[in-house]
Amino acid sequence: MQRSNHVLVIDFGAQYAQLIARRVRQANVYSEIVPSTLSAEEIMARNPRAIILSGGPASVYVEGAPSLDPKVFELDIPIFGICYGFQAMAQALGGQVAKNDVSAYGRTHFNADTTSHLFTGLDSNFDVWMSHGDSVVAPPAGFTTIGRTENTPVAAFENESGQFAGVQFHPEVLHTDFGQEILKRWLLDVIKCKPTWTSENIIENEVINIKSQVGSDRVICGLSGGVDSAVAAALVQRAIGPQLTCVFVDHGLLRQGETTQVEEDFVKATGVKLIVVDAKERFLAALHGVVDPEAKRKIIGREFIRVFEAAARDLTSGGEVKFLVQGTLYPDVVESGGGSGTANIKSHHNVGGLPDDLDFELIEPLRSLFKDEVREVGIQLGLPSEILWRQPFPGPGLAIRIVGEVTQERLRILRQADLIVRQELQFAGLDRSIWQCPVVLLADVRSVGVQGDGRTYGHPIVLRPVTSEDAMTADWARIPDEVLARISNRITNEVKEVNRVVLDVTSKPPGTIEWE
């Protein structure tokens, strides 16, 4: 059987499984994540070119530890193991794994055999990122040790052809020197994957898929004003042209100026047919008295669909509307509990928040992509930078940045504070280096302050600036003190209901980027 050109990332519960998939794609090879519970037959049915075994928190030798069907190693498919996956491969093929006398965590000095397939052309000594208390103490028969650290004598191995290889460290994280080069070397030079996964390739494939799915039927797309829905709409517009009508729902939960931006910038760039629906009162009424964040998301998801259904009925003079386009991304699916064994972190309004009685068939051309890939597609489609480089903004809007009930007054307060933050970050030249900066109103919390020589009892505003590559993991952004000072001074001076500005310095995990 001729192999396809995609890579399966087998997930053993890794913190970095999504990052592994991104690194493979950065080598221009398509990848997807699948659970470790897949059988050899199920994996063979997917016909991958190669398999990468992810890390994981367990020890391979304890009862109940995640394991791979041993028949997978007999499928004549190249396999690369990382950390736990390295140990799982070693154990399955007859090697030995044991607990370290000294655990290896963080940056570690690594010695590489540069005559090996994997490390040819690299430095013989460099730093890697380790994260496990176990190690391979003896490689399987037919495998050669090709790397070691001070406390880990077998930190990398490969078989004679290099088709089976693995490393104890994490090449996918930025802390590992030459990490991307190591993955690319194995994928492109050793096992001969073809680097054909590009933004142009994505567009070509999706245009074909969309045309096949839609035929001559009519389609509507829900624009939110964000990057994802804009790129999804532009991609569908490329495929089916006048069969698409975009619906922009002004649900009253938007930041200042967003409606105008969509009406002017997006329509000008694409020429798409756009309908703007004013649904402010409808959404606020539906959210009245609601404080639970999951309930907010599900209500907003439901009301979005109801508004789209009403818009579709208004368009039936030109034929029935059967399809709804959404800008769903791969992280949305993962966090909403998509896939086997995936926890529901939060229901994205366009995934877990959809009603059961949906009247449309969905078109989600970005469902397998990460945010940076979406931006690359948008560039190829000719979308303006004003849309493509906006900081990500959630579909539920400011409703999930108000901790507490959503009211018109609280939305006004948050809009003012959010605009100040965006202005100051742009003025400081930080609007692209910061992935996202949610501004959160703790509506049900008040604290004592002093303003104008008088006592105040105002709301706190939380700044949540983060850096990230794909929204699956994130770190808090280090904003210069003088910029933070200007933001705090402006908010407490210009937004009279706020007397305190605080900074969230939590990474993801353990915290999500949005507070709700």
N, C-alpha and C positions, 0 to 999 in steps of 0.2 A: 504493500500500500504506500502511495506517495504521501509524505508528511505535509501537513499545512505549514504555515509560517508563524504560528502563534505559540505563546508560552503560557502554561498554566502555573500559577503560584499556589501551591498547596498551603493552606493556612492552618497552623497548629495553635492558633490563639495568640498570634504575634502582635506586639505593639506596632510593628513596622510593616505589616503585610501590604498595606496600601502603598507604602513608600517603595517597597520592592517592585510592585507593579508599575509605579511611575518611572522608576529607574530603567526598567526594561523598555518602556515606551520611549524614554529619552534616548535609547539606543536605536530608535526607529523600528522597534519590533513590538507588535501588538501583544498585550498580556491581559489576563483576567484572573481573578482570585476565586478559588473553589475550596470547599471544606475538605479536611483530611479524611472524612468519612466516605468519600467516593470510592467505589470499588475499582479494581483494575479494568473491568469491562466498561464501566462508565467513563473512566479516563480514556480508554482506547477509543470509545465512541466519539469523543471530542477531537481525536486525531491531532494532538499537539505536536509541535516540532521539538519541544523540550519541556522539562518540569523543573521548577525551583521549589525547594522545601524551605518554608519559612522558619523563623525562630519561634519561641514559645516559652511560657513561664514554668512548665513542668520539668520533671526529670524523667528521662526515657525509660529508666529501669524500675520505676515505681508502678504498683498495680493501678490500672485505670488511666495511665498516661496516654495522651493522644498518639495514635500510631497510624501507619499507612499500610494498606493492603500489600503484603510482601510480594504478591505477584506483579506489582507495578515495576519492580526491579528486573523483571523478566521480559518486559515489553519492547526492549530494544529502543527505548526513548532516552536521550541524554538527560541526566539528572544532576542538579547542583544543589548542595545543602548549605544552609546558613544557620549557624548557632545550634539551636535544638534540631533543626533539619539535618545539619551535619552529623550530629550524634545519632539521630534516628537512622540515617543511612548507614553509619558505621555499625550500629547494633544489628540492623536487619541483614547486613552482608557478612556478619561473623566477627566484626571487630569488638572492642571492649570499651565501655563507658563507665566512669566512676566519679565520685564526688571529689572535688579538688581539696587539697589540704589548705590552699589559700584561694579564695574566690577571686575571680577576675572581673572587675567592673570598671567602666570608663576607659580613658585613653591609655593604651598599652603599646610598648615598643615591640615591633614584629620583625622577625628575620625571615626573608623569603629566598627560596631556591630559584634563581633567575634562569636556570636551565629547564625549568618545568614549562609545560604548556601554558599554565595559568599566569605565571609571573614573568615570562620572557619580556625583556625590554623595560622592566620597571627597576626602581632602585632595590637593592638587596635589604635595606633597612628603612622602615617607615612606621608611622604610628597608625594604630587601628583602634576601633571602639569595641570593647568586649562587654558582655552582659550575661554572665552565667556562672553558677557555682559548680558545674560539672565539666568534664572534659573527656575527650577520646584518649584512652591510655594505650590503645593498640589499634592500628588501622586494619581494615579487612585484608585478607589475602589478595595479592595482586595489586594493592594500592601502595603508593610511595608517599611518605611524609615530605611535604614541600614547603612547610612553614612552621615556625615555632616562636614562642615567647619565653620569657624567663621562667614562668610558672606553668606553661602549657607546652610540653614537648611535641604534641601532635596538634598544631593549630591550623593545619591545612593539609589536604591530601588529594591525590588524583590517581586514576588508573592509567594504564599504559597509553591509551589513546587520548586521555583527557576528557572523554565523553561523560564520565562520572567524576565529579570533583566536589569539593566542599571546603568551607572555611569556618573556624570557630567564631570569628569576629563578624561584624555587621558592615559589609561593603556598601550598603544602601544609605547609610547615614553620612552626613557631611563631615563628621568628625574623623572618618577614616580616610587617610591619604590614599589617593589612587583608587578609591572605591568604585567610581563609575568606570574607570579604565579596566578594572578587573572584570566587572560584569560584561562590559562590551567585548573584552578579549574573549571570554568564554562563549558569548552568544554569537559573535560575528566571525572570529578567527578560528576558534576550536570546533564549534559544532555547525558553523556555516549558515546561521540564520540570515535571511535577506533583509536589509534595512529599508523596508518599503512602507512603514507606518509613518505617514506625514500628514500635515493638515490638508494638503491638496488631495491626498488619498482618501482621507475621511470624508471630505466634501463629495468627491466623485461617488464613493460607495453609498453615502446617505441619499444623494440625489436619486440614484437608481432605486434604492429601497423605498423612498417616499413615493416616487412615481408609481411603483408597483403596488404599494399599499393603498394609495388613494384612487388611482384610476382617474375617472372624470368627475368624482364627487367633490363637494365643496368642503372647505376646512376653515375653522376659526382658530386663532391663537390668542391666548391670554398674555398680554404684555404687562409686566410689573414695573417696568422702568429700569430693571437691573440688567446686568451683562448676559445672564443665562437665557432669559426669555427673548432678549433682543437678537442674540446669535441664533437661537432656535428658529425664530421667525424669519430671519434673513436666509437661513438655510432652506427652509420650506419654500420661501418665496422664490429662491433660485430653482427649485425643483418644479413647482406647479404654477408660478406666476399668479394670474388673476383669479385662480380658484381659491386663493387665501384672502381672508379678511381678518385683520387684527383687531382685538377688542382690548382697550385699555380701561381697566376698572379703577376709577378714583374712589377708593374705599375710605378715604378720610384718614388713612393711617400712613400717609406718605410724608417724606421730608419736604422742606420748603423748596419750591421750584421744579419738582420732578415731573409734574404733569406737562408743563411747558417744554421741558427738555425732550420728552418722548414725542410730543406733537410736532416739534420743530426738527430736532436733530435726526431722529430715527426715520421719520417719513421722508425727509429730504435725502437721506442716504440711500434708502431702499425703494422709494416710490410706492410702498405698500399702501393698500387701502386700510384706513384706520377709523374705528368708531370709538369714541370716548363715552363711557357710561358713568354718570354721577350717582354713586351708590353710598355716599357718606352716611346718610341717615339710616339706611338699611343695616349697614355693618355696625354702627354704634348701638342701634337698638338690639341687635342680636348679641352684642357683647355686654349689654347692661347687666351689672351685678356679677360678672364672671371674673374670678381672680386666678383660677387654676390654669397654669400655662398650657397643659395638654388640651384642656377644654377650649381655650382661646384658639389654638391651632386648628383643632377639628371644626370649630364653628366657622373660622375664616375659610378653611378649605371647602366646607359645605356651601357657604354663601357665594364664594367665587364660582363654583359650578352652577348654582342656581342662576346667577347673573349671566353666565355664559349661555345657559340654556334659553334664557329669555332673549338674549341677543340673537341666538341662532333662529329662534321662532320669528323674529323680526326680519330675518334675512331669507326666509323660505320662498319669497317670490322668485328668487333665482334658482331654486332647487334646494332639496333637503341638505342640511349640514350634518355630516356624519362623524367628522373627526375634530378633535381638539388637540392643538399643539401645546406642549409644555416644555419648559426649560429645565427639566429634571437632570441632575448630575449624579455621577456615581457616588460621591459622599452622601447625597440626600438619601439614596437607596440604602446604603450601609447603615446610616444612623437611624433610619426609620425601621430597621429590623429586616431588611431585605436579605435573602439568602439563608442557607441552613446554619443554625446555631448562632445567628447574629442577634445581639441584644438590641432592644428598642431604646435608643438613647433619647430621642425626641422625635415626635411625628412631624415630618415636614408637611406643610399644608398641601403640597402637590404629590405626596406619596401616601403616608399613613393617614393624612387628613381627608382623603377623598371619600365621598359618600358611597354606600354600597349600590345605590340605584342610579349610577352614572349612566346617562343616555348616550354618551359619546364613546367612540373608539379612540384611544390615545395615540398620538404620534409624539415620541420622545427621542429626537435624533441625537441628543447629547447624553443619553442615559449611561453610557459606558465611559464618559470622559471626566477628567479632572479640570479644575478651573483654569489652570494655565493652558491646557490644550484647547479649551473653549475660546480663550482669547486669541490663540493662534488661528483658529478657524475663523474668528471674527475679522482678523486682519486680512486673511485671504478673501473674505467676502466683501471687503471694502467698507466696513463700518467705521465711523469716526472715532477718534481717540477719546472724545468726551464721553462716549458711551462705554467703550471697551475698557478704559482705565478707571472707571468709577470703582470705588470700594464696594465689595459685595454688600448687597442689602437684602434682607430676608423678605420673602413674599408676604408674610403676615405683617410686615412693616413695623411701625412703632408700637404696635399692640404688644409685642413680646419684648419691648425695651421699657415698658412701664410695668414695674413689679407691683401688681395690684389691679384694681378695676380700671378699665379704659374709659376716660371721659373726655369731652371736648376741651375742658380747661387743662387737664393733664397733658393732652396732646399739644396744646399751645405752648406750655412750659417746655416740654421736651424738644419741640421744633426749634424754639429759640436757642436753647443750649446746643443742640446738634449743629445748627448753622454756624454758631460761633466756633465750635471745634473744627468743623470742616474748613472754615475760612482761615483759621490760624495755622492749621497743618499745611494748607496750600501755600500760604504766605511764607512759611518756613521751608518749603520745598520738600516736605515729608509725605505728601499725599500718595506717592508711588512706592516709597520704601516701606511704608506701613501697609500691611495686607488689608487690615480692616480696623476701624475704631468705633465700635458700638458705643453710644452714649445712653446711659441707663438712668431712668428716673425711679428712685425708690419711693413710690407714691404713698405707701402706707407707713413710711418712716419719717419722723421729724426730729430735729435736734435744735438745741438752743444756740442762738448766735447773737452777735451785737452788730447792728448796722445803723449808722446815723445816730450814735449814742443811745440807741434804744434796743430793747430786747426783741429778738425775733425767734420764731419757732418755725423754721423752714425745712424744705426738702433737701436731701442730699442728691447730688448728681454723681454717677460713677463713670469714669473714663476707662474703656477696655481696649486699649491699643494692642494689636498683636501682629506678629510676623509669622508667615506660613508660606508653604509652597502649594498645598492642595486642600487646606482646611481640615484634613484628617488629624494632623497634629499642629500645634502652634506654641509659640513662646510670646511672652509679653514684650512689647516694643519699648526700647529705652529712648524715651523722648527727652530732649535736652531740658534742663530745669527752667531755663528762661522761657521756653515755649509753654511748658506746663503752668508757669506763673502767669503768663499773659492769658491763657485759657481760663484759669481759675479767677483771675481778677475781672475779666470781662463777664463771665457767667454770673458771678455774685453781684456785680454792679448793674448788669443789664437785665437780668431775669430776677425780679424782686422776690419771687417765691422760693428762690434757692439761696441758702446761706452756707453751703458746704460742698466742696468738690473733692472727691476721693479717687484714688488710682488703684485699679485691679492689677495685681502683679502675679497672677496665677497662670501657669502653663496649661496646655491641653494635651493629654490628660494631666491633672484630674478634672479641671473645669472645662466646660464647653466654651466656645467663643461667645455666643449669645448667652444671656443670663436665663432666658426661658426657652 
